[in-house]
């Protein structure tokens, strides 16, 4: 019999507490270290994780939660579903893996897999490409080897894998697939691979395996639910297999829960933070172990232990047995609150990072068994009471100002009139070229910012260095021939953190790194109270840049929805209320930029689609407050000021109407990796404003050539009139090098000139 589950987590951060894996990956990619050094860094991080989780008291430690880039890409390799364009490169396994993630070669090289958001989080996954001819075959090396590594350390672990149904539902048809083909059509072939995997793991002595099926917290058709039933009837019926935990997160399983409850699997993991308790009787659930995700795996607030224990008691009445867990993988939160010694002690007492959340899981499991954990519960109660009573959380001035707003504060003049006024003011050519905002952040820039933060560089010298960088970026753009310029954002560490550092109601961390994709990490700020803007944030830098050139320079801001999406947001009021507070602060900045003579203001909302609720029934309310927040942020400027926005990494067909509702004069969108797939959706919607589908994928080191960019532009022109088409990269250039950016932008400008 396998050991009983009592306390566990679906996953854990993997980039390293001090971003050790990030540095190892980037050194390997740069040719500064070899495979042995990368393997050693990966092995050290896996061992650190397993030992730490065991030391914190978890009785069931997961394995195979580590990844060198992305867990979905790992599942592609596991299933042998490597697209032919990568298999034909003749690279070794690791080379092929990174080619799928990052592309291979320069102009004319092999484009990587498409990158998109992992459900409604800020993590990005690589989209598998599945076709009728995809040849699935098992490559069990990664989960087997990591299980063996942990066992050699004296630790029995539970391998965690993306489930077969979700793998296919998160995939796209391979280019050239027959009309009507869907990846789920290949379900039986893929399940055969998973069946062989479970048999292989059983032979290794694995007691439990976790198969994640998060795709089923979204609305699913009857056929998709039937597919889930077939998967787990087949896998659960294997003669030789480990016990199976099917886990889902980011919402409720809804109609998928009875399907799993009636299958032969032993355990089901439920997100009871985002999803809530099952409603009514669920046949078969009384015979299962429910791993109850009552500790929030996505936010940093301390758990209300009394409420969580009450939920666990309620689950006991529904299930055969109850284990305690987090709502989802702890990949989405920083490692350890103990590292944040500079935080205000009172605010710090309100928080829990990954290690503290594991400790909460262990405490709740002990309390559920009847052990005395009164000290931990008393401490949690005191922290929650202190947060509720803290005067720093509420600003009556902000609330009064919002209460005084009317419908006119979210409207601008008719678009046709605005467009005519902006044409007269800006005098731009057809197919105007621009970038999204940031330029490469060099080592000198980062060192100057760090020295300024540490007090080793005074403000005058810091300002002089940033101005020198801005001038260099302006002159480069002029030389390359871009039409609308940006100042390059050298003063910004991150497009959300930078604003959070200048807004009341936020705090930032020193070590709170969270993986976004691959080696890319961010430090999400913590939004704990009412938000306001004490002073202008960007005006000095934007006006200096504009003073250097006759060409228009965009003022660059981050929108309210994205600031919320990429922060850890307070959970003590509706999200829409918080969005309006942030929007009012950004509105103050747009008005000040306009008053300073800036004629184009870009308010980026790359996370608009990201926060879209997974269930259709919940979307209307979200779209209403998110669109209104953007309108509030941008409607304080005159019709002659051109408002841009930027969106990325999304299935935009779901939010085209909302994009139209934003009422921006120009919208730039990610489109290069998907080869302009979004453009027909935009055209079919009747969208009639300026649009800039990206022609340069900046999340790959690969540099496109002029012919490639021209082909993308001509594809876009098939659906978008030339007088509304803008030419721009997919996203900001911060993560690229000048050696990559200069030839790519040269190709972009040359392609635009050809098409003109």
Buried (B, 14 or more C-beta within 10 A) or exposed (E): EBEEBBBBBBBBBBBBBEBBBBBBBBBBBEEEBEEEEBBEBBBBBBBEBBBBBBEBBBBBBBBBBBBBBBBBBBBBBBBBBBBEBBBEBEBEEEBBBBBBBBBBEBBEBBBBBBBBBBBBBBBBBBBBBBBEEBEBEBBBEBBBBBBBBBBEEEBBBBBBBBBBBBBBBBBBBBEEBEEEBBBBBBBEBBBBBBBBBBBBBBEBEBBBBBBBBBBBBBEBEEEBBEBBBBBBBBBBEBEEBBBBBBBBBBBBBBBBBBBBBBBBBBBBBBBBBBBEEBEEEBEBBBEBBBBBBBBBBBBBBBBBBEEBBEBBEBBBEBBBBBBBBBBBBBBBBBBBBEBBEEBEEEBBBBBBBBBBBBBBBBBBBBBBEEEEBEEBBEBBEEBBEEBEEBEBBEBEEBEEEBEEBEEEBBEBEEBEEBBEBBEEBBEBEEBBBBBBBBBBBBEEBEEBBEBBEEEEBEEEEBBEBBBEBBBBBBEBBBEBBBBBBBBBBBBBBBBBBBBBBBBBBBBBBEBBBBBBBBBEBBBBBBBBBBBBBEEBBBBBBBBBBBEBBEBBBBBBBBBBBBBBBBBBBBEEEEBBEBBBBBBBBBBBBBBBBBEBEBBBBBBBBBBBBBBBBBEEEEBEEBBEBBBBBBBBBBBBBEBBBBBBBBBBBBBBBBBBEBBBBBBBBBBBBBBBBBBBBBBBBBBEBEBEBBBBBBBBBBBBBBBBBBBBBBBBBEBBBEBBEEEBBBBBBBBBBBBBEBEBBBBBBBBBBBBBBBBE
